Amino acid sequence: MKNQCELEHNFFLSDIIGRKVTFNNKKVGILSDIAIFETEKLPEVTHLIVGRPFGHQSLLIPWKNVKNINNCEIEIEIDKIEKFERDPIESQVLLKDHILDKKVLDLDDNEVEVVYDVKLILRNDVLYVTDVDSSKYGLLRRIGLKWLANYIYNLASKIKSETIPWTYVQPLPEHIGSFKGNVKLKVLKEKLPEIHPVDLADILEELDHDQRIAIFTALDTEHASDTLEEVEPRVQRDLISSIEKERAAELINDMTPAQAADVLAILPASAVDDILTLIDKENAEKIEFLLEKQEENIQNYATSHIFKFSPDMTVKQALKEFHDNAKEKDVITYLYIVDDQNKLLGIVDIRDLLQDNPEEKLENTMTTNVISLGSENTLMEASRMFSRYVFRALPIVDENETILGVIPYKDIMNLKHRFI
């Protein structure tokens, strides 16, 4: 059985602030803050500040006197409590008091984010401060929605916490006192190129126009181009319209034709024409061809060679028909459940069908929350839908939810790759 009070090695400040502190199996208070000295690239925790009830003086407990930190309590090992009744040293940095909720500024004093949390790692009996967390998930943990943050992490493993390494943080004042300033980073000119384009895109999307442009214009061509691909269309329009056409052309020229077409597709036609005249001619021709293709109606690429079943059919019957006719179908990963009027009622994944009760009816196993394309949608819109939902095929329906066909993922991707 799993121990409910496991030793912790990696955790966030918000996880342990307020945790009970015990001495000789008796509660002496709660953890109210953690103190460090900024003497190394990765600061070591030197003391825990323990708040006590009924107006008693708080305790300043050296890290060497911490016997154990687990997810139930913090155990300390001391002789007399009175010896540790004292205030923090003036030059110590208090992670909760001095760091949490401070604005994160880059080198040019542009506000990047807010510190929602601080990451700590226990290695060889030393507790290190490794990152400040300015992520959306740090905010969820901070406001008590840790379960939701964990759910999001588990749901999409590719999503990672947008933490900023402590090595990016400039030293705080030596005599910090009750520091009320902001956390300043060594980022804009020194470290910004090290931030992954996906993470940088998330940061840019949260900034106002002036802050966004200040950071974006400081990037080199390759980094700026990669980041431009990752930001949402609203921000892409803002960035491209705010820089010189020559710079925009330089960034577009650094992309593959398919990537460039996706970015240019959100711009006015006049702006697209201006940019295309400034880039490599062969590249421009490929991009123009893709832009034209992207506006083609998705129905031109749909297949009707799919499995359509009645909701009254049983799993056993559906599997038999699947086995007999799979070779004739273009899409075999999904079964489409329709009524007598060919209205799409739901979808069954073949992998789920193989695990279902053979006597169960399809109407009881199908997914009714169907993501679909409309008959008026274009190839570009289909491509974006696939990127967003990661399905292997998408049905096309009309205004009455009548299924018109299905577009396989591989057909959209292959169409793109032919022109790269």
Secondary structure as UniProt FT lines:
FT   TURN            4..5
FT   STRAND          10..12
FT   HELIX           13..16
FT   TURN            17..18
FT   STRAND          20..23
FT   TURN            24..25
FT   STRAND          26..36
FT   STRAND          44..51
FT   TURN            54..55
FT   STRAND          59..62
FT   HELIX           63..65
FT   STRAND          66..70
FT   STRAND          74..76
FT   HELIX           81..84
FT   TURN            90..91
FT   STRAND          93..94
FT   HELIX           95..99
FT   TURN            100..101
FT   STRAND          103..105
FT   TURN            107..108
FT   STRAND          111..114
FT   STRAND          117..123
FT   TURN            124..125
FT   STRAND          126..133
FT   HELIX           136..142
FT   TURN            143..144
FT   HELIX           146..155
FT   TURN            157..158
FT   STRAND          163..165
FT   HELIX           166..168
FT   STRAND          183..185
FT   TURN            188..191
FT   HELIX           192..194
FT   HELIX           197..206
FT   HELIX           209..216
FT   TURN            217..218
FT   HELIX           221..230
FT   HELIX           233..242
FT   HELIX           245..253
FT   HELIX           257..264
FT   TURN            265..266
FT   HELIX           269..276
FT   TURN            277..278
FT   HELIX           281..294
FT   HELIX           298..301
FT   STRAND          307..309
FT   TURN            311..312
FT   HELIX           315..325
FT   HELIX           326..328
FT   STRAND          334..338
FT   TURN            340..341
FT   STRAND          343..349
FT   HELIX           350..353
FT   TURN            354..355
FT   TURN            358..359
FT   HELIX           362..364
FT   STRAND          373..374
FT   TURN            375..376
FT   HELIX           379..389
FT   STRAND          393..397
FT   TURN            399..400
FT   STRAND          402..408
FT   HELIX           409..417
FT   TURN            418..419
//
